Amino acid sequence: MLIDLVVLFSLLLLVAAAAATGSVQAPPRGPTLLAAAQAFESTRYFSALDGLRAISVMGVVWVHVGGPGWATILGQGHKGVDLFFAISGFLVTTLLLREHRCRGRISLRDFYIRRTLRIFPLYYAVLALYCVLVLAVFRGTPKAAEFWGNLPAFLTYTSNWFVSADDPGGHGVTFYFAWSLATEEQFYLFWPALMVLVLWLTGRNWAPAVPAVLLVCIQMVAVRHVEPGLLLTILGSLAPAILFGVMFAVLLHNRVVFTALYPALGNRLMAPAAGLLVLACLQFEAVGLLTRFVMALLVASLCVRENTALHGMLRWRPLRVLGAISYGVYLMHMLAANAARKLLGAQFGPDVFVVTLAIVALMAYASHRWFESPLLRLKDQFKATTGRPVEASNRPADAT
């Protein structure tokens, strides 16, 4: 609890600093900081993030098929989902804030169309495949009955509210991993609309950080003090890692705050230092918000400049390719795991992990090339403008 309060107090100080400087049109101090701010604002592709996604999804696959290891960290692979969350919060918010800066508004219609074309087709295709397999292989079993009972939640992206991880039958909860996709989809649904409202009401580009901090506080209070029930489940499903990613995106969008943070956050060694902190948090099982905050710090440090000491490793082509298809890898990894287990005659182990990863990488690559890519080309028609800013309005903060 004390660590959580320290993290939140630090964030409140950052938001307060952003509010204090938000109405000041102070230029960056010196040509180096100006160049760094302009480079960040013009970056359209953060080249380290695909490699980071690859590491995240490998952690998830490992924890499902790799088995116990010699180090505690090897059992923390499921927290790769939190790293995905931090990336999503940062990227989505950055995209929307840049659209607002350049067009003077955010098109919710275009955003929802882009997300729909990116997420829904593969998700529902894989879910349909699960339905066929359950019908063919498990018909009439308790496992099948449980799956059909959970199907409405899977169809509506509410499995994080209505599908329990408890497995009293000992047969596994089929498609349970969809809880994280439900969490992200709910974020995509409510956060852009909330941003539009906050920006319209305040006219301040730092203002969306305030509801993000409040939502983290609500999540903390809910998991500790709200009576068990649906309300607790919904409030507890707010993902702090997403919200931390949001806060870093909002803060770095403000040029005055960017230049204040850049000497530390933009140091070439900050990214590896944040990476080591993430590993330490995982190895020593840090509780509360600390691990998620450090993950968001890692994401921000990798995006604030394109030549950190980690970029060389994260730009390694196999990692970049795996990261680019990581959505398909995540959706289909349990299908590949079941195939690998049958091939090897074992449930867990490094060999099961390697074979699972190879199978699912081929499946995800084929899906990305021949199924998802044509739809992604349609998505480009609704791409947000992030180039030259619109003329600033009479509110000083709009220019930052």
N, C-alpha and C positions, 0 to 999 in steps of 0.2 A: 504493500500500500504506500509506503514512504517513497519508493522509487517511482511509482505512478504519479504521486503528487509533485515530485521533482521534475519529471518529464513535462507534466501539464503546466507547471509554473514557468518553466523555460519557454514553452510555446506561447504562453500568455505574454511574456516579456517581448518575444519576437513580434507578436501581433500588435502589441502596444507601440513598439518601435515603428512598425509599418504605419500605424495610424498617425503617429506623431510626424512622420516624414511624408505621409501620403499627399499632403497639400503643398509640399515644397517642390518646386521644379529645379532643384539643385542639380547641376551637371555632375557626372562622375569626376572623381578627383584624379586627374591626370590622364594622359593618352592611353596608358596600358589598361586602366579600368574601363575607359570608354570603348576600346577595341574589344575587350572581353564581353562587355554588355551587348555590343552590337553583334558579336559572333554568336552569342547565345540566342539572341532574338531572331537571328537569321537561320539558325540551324533547323532544318526540316526533318532530319533523320538522325536520331541519337544512336550512334553506331555501336555502342557497347551493350545496348539493352537486349538485343537478340541473344547474345552470349549469356547474359544474365538469366534470360528466360530459359535457355537450355539447361543451365545448372539447376534452376528451380524445378523444372519438370523431371530431371533425372533424380533429384531428391525425392520427389513424390513416387516415381516408379520404384526406386530402391526400397522405400519404406514398405511398399506393398509386396515386393517379391524378394528383396535381398536378404531378409532375415536379420537376426541380431549381429552386432559387430563388436569389435574390441573397444570402440569408443562410443561414448554417449551420443556424440554428434550424429553417428550413423543411424540412430533411432529417431532423429529429429527431421527426417526428410519431409514429413507432412507439412512442416512450416515453410516449405517452398511455396505453398499457396499464399502465405502472407507476403512473400516477395513479389509474386504476381500481383497481389492486391496493391502494393505500394507503387509498382510500375503503372498500373491502370489509373490509380488516383492522380499520379503526377502527369501522365500523358494526356488524359482526358481533360483535366483542368487547364493545362497549358494550351492545348488546342482551342478550347473554348475562349480563354482569355485573349489569345492572339486574334481569334476571329472578331471578338468584341472590339479590340483595339483597331483592327484594320477596316471593319465594316460599320462600326458603331452599333452593332447589335449581334445577337447570337440566334441563328436559325435553328430552333428546336426541331422543326420538321426535317431539315437536312440531317441533323445529328441522329435522330431516331431512324431515319432511312439507312444511313451508313451503318449504324450498329445492327440493325435488323439484317441487312445483307451480309454482314460479317459473321454474325453469331447464329442466327436461327437455322439456316439451311443445313449446316453440318450437324448441329445439335439434334434437330428433329430427325435427320437421316440416321444418325447413330442410335437414337432412341427407338426408331422404327425397327432397326436391325435387332436391338435387344428384345423387342416385342416378338419378333419372328423366332429368335433363338429360345426364348422362354417358352413360347408356345410349342416349339418342336422338341425341346429337350426336357423341360420340367413340367409339362402339362399334368395337372392333377396333384402336384406336390405342394407342401406348405410354402416352399420357396416361391413357387409361381403365384400362389394366392397372395403372398405378401407383396410381390412385385405389382400385381394388378391393383391391389389396394393402394399402393403408393403412386400409381401412374398419374392420377389427376394432379398430384403435387409436382411430378416431373414435367408434365405438360405445361404447367402454369408458372414454372420457375419459383415455386414456393417450398421446395423440398427441405430447405434449411429451417423452415418453420414447422413442417408437418411430418417429416420422415426422421425417425430416431435411429441413432447408430446402435442402439441396443439390439442384440442378436440372441434372444432366448432360445431360438431353435437351433443355433449353432451352424446354420447353413449360409451365413453371410447375407448382407443387405444389398441386393442387386441394384446397381446404378447409384449407390449412395454418394459417390464422389461428386454428383451433380449439385450438392449443397453449395459448393464454392461458386459454381456457375450461376446459381440462383442469387447468391450474395452480390456478385458483380452485376447481374442484370438489374437487380433492385437499385443498385447505385446508379447505373445508367439511366434508370427511369426517373428517380427523384432528384439527383444532384444537379443536372443541367437546368431543370426548371427552377430549382431553388437559387442557383447562381443568377439566372436571369432576373428573378424577383429582387434579390439583394442588390444587384448592380443597378437596377431600375430605381429602387428606393433610395439608394445612397449615392450613386454616381462615383463610388470610390473603388478602385481596383483591388484594394487590400481587404475590403469588407467581407468577401466570401470566406476568409479565414476564420471569422467569428463564429458562424454556424458550424464550421468544421470542428472547432475546439469544443463548442457546446455539445455537439453530437458525441464526441469522445467522452465528455463528462457524463452525459446521459447513459452511455453504454457502461461506464464504470459503476455508476450508482445502481443501474438495473441489475447487473450480475451479482451485486452484493446485498441489495436491500429490497428488491421487488419480489413479491411472492411468486412462487412457481406458477406458470400458466402461459397462455399464448402471448400476453403482453410482455412478459419477461423474455420469451423466446424471440419476439420481434425486436425488442430493444437490444437484447444481447447479440443479435445477428449483425448489428452495425459493426463493420470491420475497422478497427483502429488503424490498421496498416494503410487502408485506402485513404482514410481521412488525414493521416500524416503525409501521405503523398500529395494530397490536395493542398495542405498547408504550405509545403515547400514550393509547390507550383505557384501559389498565390504570392508568396513572399518574393520569389525570384522574378516574378513578372513586374514588380515595382522596381524601377531602375535604381532609385536611391537605396532601397533595401538591398538590392543585388550587389551594389558596389560596397556596401557595408559588410556583407557576408563573404564576398568573393575572396578577400585575402586569406581566409581560413578555408572556406568551402572549395575554392578554386585551386588550392595547392595541389600539385601533382600527386603528392603522397596521401592526400585526404581519402581518396577512394580505397587504396589498399588498407589504410588504417581503419576505415569503416568496415571493410570486408573482414578484417581480423576481429573487429569487435563483434560482428555478426556471428562469426565462428565461435568466439568465446561465449557469447550469450547462449548459443545452441549447446555447446559442450557442457556448460555449467548450469543449463536449464534455468536461465534467468526468468523470473516470473513477471507477470503484469505486462506493462506497455513497453518496457525497455527494448526488447528484441525487435518489436515492430517499428519503433521509432528509429532504431539504428539501421534497419533495412531501408526505411524511407530516406535516411541520411545518405546511405550508400547510393541509392538511385539518383538523388539530387547531385551528389558529387561526381557521378559519372556523366551527368547531362550538362553540368554547368561549364564544362570544357571538354574538348574532343581528343585530348592527348594526355590523359592521366597515366599513371604507371600500370594500371590494369587494362588499358585499352588494347594493348598488344595481344594479351591472352584472350580477352573477350571477343576480339575480332577474328580469332582463329576460325577458318572457314567451316570446319565440321560443327563447331558450336553455333556459328551464325545460321547455318542451314537448319540445324535442329531447333534453334530458337524461333526461326521464321515459321516453322510448322508445329510449334509447341501446342497450339490449340487442339489440333488433331491428335497429337501425341497424348495429351491429357484425356481427351474424350475416348480414345480407343485403347488406352494402355492395358485395361483389364481384359479386353478381348485378346490382345496379344499375350498377356500373362497366362491366360488359360491355355492358349495354344502351346506356349513354351513349356508349361508344366506337363502337358501330355507328351511332348516330344522328349523331355528329359526324365520324366518319371520322378520329379521332385517338386516340392511346393516352394521352397525357398533356397537361396544361395546366390553367390556371385555369378555362377553360370546361368541361373534362371534370369537374373537381372540382365546379363549381356544379351541373351537370346531374345528376351522380351523387348529390350530396347531396339535391337536390330529389326525385329518383326514390325513393331509399331512405327518405327521411323519409315520403313517402306510403305506401310499403309497410309501414314499421314502425308508422305511425299506424293503418293499417287492421288490422294484426295485433294491435296492443295493444287496440284497441277491440272487435273482433269475435272474436278468438281467445283472447288472453291474459286479458282482464279477467274473463270468467266463471270462469276457473280461479283468478285472484287472489282473487275473492270467497270461494272455498272455502278458500283459504289463511288468511283472516281467522279461521276457526274454530279455528286452532291458533296464534293470536297470543300472544306472550309477554306476561305481565303486567309492566308497568313503572311502576305507580302507587305506592300507599302501601307502604312497606317492611314486611316481617314484623317481628315483635319480634326484637330482637337476641338471639343466644345468649350463652352465658357467655364466648365468645371476644371480646375487645374489638374486634378488627379487623373483625368482621362488621357492626358498626354503621356503619362508614364507607362 
